[in-house]
């Protein structure tokens, strides 16, 4: 049988999943030259994009190492 903790965790995960899926499916209207919007696209250099991606992957790897490998070898 399910424990209360598992039931609440599943319920919260379901609410978060269904609540954010509508945002992901929203469409951005096509941009036409005659429309004036307050936001403009800013192109970022490729080196900056690659650097941010590498730092992100490094942080994810560090977290995985900390919680999976370091904590298990400590016990």
ABEGO torsion letter per residue (X at the ends): XBBAAAAAAAAAAAAAAAAAAAAAABBBBBBBAABBBABBBBBBBAAAAAAAAAAAAAAAAAAAAAAAAAAAAAX
